[in-house]
Amino acid sequence: MKMSITNGDIFDYIEQNRDVIRFILLFIGFCTVFYLLFYRFMDYFSFLEDITASVLGFLLSLSGMDVTVNGNNVTLDGLGLRIIDECTAIFGAIVYLSCILAYPTNLSKKVIGIAFGFPALYAINMVRLVVLAVVGVSSPEAFEYVHTYLWQTIFIVFVIIIWLIWLDRVVR
């Protein structure tokens, strides 16, 4: 049996899912604009690498580790880490910001989401970096897996969780 889809079916589907389609298109649009702006002006954001390295060095020194920070480079117990853009949580923040801005709610709720979400993402990112540094020192063979697969996935999940918390606690 051949299934037939008409233009009317497509327009009905679009009409029934207008809000979801609008959110997805706005989300993609915001992500694209913010990523392009970041890459165009990335030199102006390089201070984030140094700040992240300094905070990481401070946190690691609290545990008694011998840590040296030089710009965006962190050295501890024979392990050298270079903090790059991807280590600063900027890309997770762009995705989160795009979700917030694309969602249909008032400006004050969006500001609350940004004000609480960005620090939460940065804190989670710092936990990620501390764990990666400890893994790099204690189990160098596991570092690449934990860095590339485990924490990348976990961080994406946290971006979604923080956005869902915002939806549940602030928007609704």
C-alpha positions as CSV (number, residue, x, y, z in Angstrom):
1,M,0.0,0.0,0.0
2,K,1.4,3.4,-1.0
3,M,1.2,6.2,1.5
4,S,0.4,9.6,0.1
5,I,1.5,12.8,1.8
6,T,-0.1,16.0,0.5
7,N,0.9,19.6,0.8
8,G,-2.0,20.0,3.2
9,D,-0.6,17.3,5.5
10,I,2.8,19.1,5.5
11,F,1.2,22.5,6.3
12,D,-0.9,20.9,9.0
13,Y,2.1,19.3,10.6
14,I,4.0,22.6,10.5
15,E,1.1,24.4,12.0
16,Q,0.7,21.8,14.8
17,N,4.4,22.0,15.6
18,R,5.0,25.7,15.0
19,D,6.4,26.4,18.5
20,V,8.9,23.5,18.4
21,I,10.0,24.4,14.8
22,R,10.4,28.0,15.8
23,F,12.5,27.0,18.9
24,I,14.7,24.7,16.8
25,L,15.2,27.4,14.0
26,L,16.0,30.1,16.6
27,F,18.3,27.8,18.5
28,I,20.3,26.9,15.3
29,G,20.3,30.6,14.3
30,F,21.6,31.8,17.7
31,C,24.3,29.1,17.9
32,T,25.4,29.9,14.4
33,V,25.6,33.7,15.1
34,F,27.4,33.2,18.4
35,Y,29.9,30.7,17.1
36,L,30.7,33.0,14.1
37,L,31.0,36.0,16.4
38,F,33.3,34.0,18.7
39,Y,35.5,32.8,15.9
40,R,35.6,36.3,14.4
41,F,36.6,37.9,17.7
42,M,38.3,35.0,19.4
43,D,41.4,37.0,20.2
44,Y,39.3,39.1,22.5
45,F,38.3,36.0,24.4
46,S,41.8,34.5,25.0
47,F,41.8,36.0,28.6
48,L,39.2,33.2,29.4
49,E,42.0,30.6,28.9
50,D,44.3,32.4,31.3
51,I,41.6,32.9,33.9
52,T,40.5,29.2,33.6
53,A,44.2,28.1,34.0
54,S,44.6,30.3,37.0
55,V,41.5,29.0,38.7
56,L,42.5,25.4,37.9
57,G,45.9,26.0,39.3
58,F,44.4,27.5,42.5
59,L,42.0,24.6,42.9
60,L,44.7,22.0,42.4
61,S,47.0,23.7,44.9
62,L,44.3,23.5,47.5
63,S,44.8,19.7,47.4
64,G,48.5,20.1,48.1
65,M,49.7,19.5,44.5
66,D,52.7,21.4,43.3
67,V,51.2,23.5,40.5
68,T,52.7,26.0,38.2
69,V,50.6,28.3,36.0
70,N,52.0,30.3,33.2
71,G,49.4,32.0,31.0
72,N,47.1,29.2,29.8
73,N,49.6,26.4,30.7
74,V,49.2,24.4,33.9
75,T,52.0,22.1,35.0
76,L,51.7,19.6,37.9
77,D,53.6,16.5,38.8
78,G,55.1,16.1,35.3
79,L,51.8,16.7,33.5
80,G,51.5,19.7,31.2
81,L,48.0,20.9,30.4
82,R,47.3,23.7,27.9
83,I,44.0,25.4,28.4
84,I,42.4,26.2,25.1
85,D,39.0,27.7,24.1
86,E,37.3,24.3,24.4
87,C,38.5,24.1,28.1
88,T,36.8,27.4,29.1
89,A,33.2,26.2,28.8
90,I,32.5,28.9,26.2
91,F,31.0,26.5,23.7
92,G,28.7,24.9,26.3
93,A,27.7,28.5,27.3
94,I,26.9,29.3,23.7
95,V,24.6,26.3,23.4
96,Y,23.0,27.1,26.8
97,L,22.6,30.8,25.9
98,S,21.1,29.8,22.5
99,C,18.6,27.5,24.3
100,I,17.6,30.3,26.7
101,L,17.2,32.9,24.0
102,A,15.3,30.6,21.7
103,Y,12.8,29.6,24.3
104,P,9.5,31.6,24.3
105,T,9.4,33.4,27.6
106,N,9.9,36.9,28.9
107,L,13.2,38.7,29.2
108,S,13.4,38.7,33.0
109,K,13.2,34.9,33.1
110,K,15.9,34.7,30.4
111,V,18.2,37.0,32.4
112,I,17.6,34.7,35.5
113,G,18.5,31.7,33.4
114,I,21.7,33.3,32.2
115,A,22.7,34.7,35.6
116,F,22.4,31.3,37.3
117,G,23.3,29.0,34.3
118,F,26.6,30.6,33.3
119,P,28.2,30.3,36.8
120,A,26.9,26.7,37.2
121,L,28.4,25.7,33.8
122,Y,31.7,27.3,34.7
123,A,31.7,25.5,38.1
124,I,31.0,22.2,36.5
125,N,33.7,22.9,33.9
126,M,36.2,23.6,36.7
127,V,35.2,20.2,38.4
128,R,35.8,18.6,35.0
129,L,39.3,20.2,34.6
130,V,40.3,19.2,38.2
131,V,39.2,15.6,37.6
132,L,41.0,15.6,34.3
133,A,44.2,16.9,35.9
134,V,44.0,14.2,38.6
135,V,43.4,11.5,36.0
136,G,46.3,12.8,34.0
137,V,48.6,12.5,36.9
138,S,47.4,9.3,38.4
139,S,46.4,7.4,35.3
140,P,47.9,9.0,32.1
141,E,46.7,6.1,29.9
142,A,43.1,6.9,30.8
143,F,43.4,10.6,30.3
144,E,42.5,10.8,26.6
145,Y,39.4,8.6,27.0
146,V,38.2,10.5,30.0
147,H,38.9,13.9,28.3
148,T,37.6,13.1,24.9
149,Y,34.6,10.9,25.5
150,L,33.5,10.8,29.2
151,W,33.7,14.4,30.2
152,Q,32.6,15.8,26.8
153,T,29.4,13.7,27.1
154,I,28.9,14.6,30.8
155,F,29.3,18.3,30.1
156,I,26.7,18.2,27.3
157,V,24.3,16.4,29.7
158,F,24.9,19.1,32.3
159,V,24.1,21.8,29.8
160,I,20.8,20.1,29.1
161,I,20.1,19.5,32.8
162,I,20.8,23.1,33.7
163,W,18.5,24.3,30.9
164,L,15.8,21.9,32.1
165,I,16.1,23.1,35.7
166,W,15.6,26.7,34.4
167,L,12.5,25.6,32.5
168,D,11.1,23.8,35.5
169,R,12.0,26.3,38.3
170,V,11.9,29.6,36.5
171,V,9.8,29.5,33.4
172,R,6.9,27.3,34.5
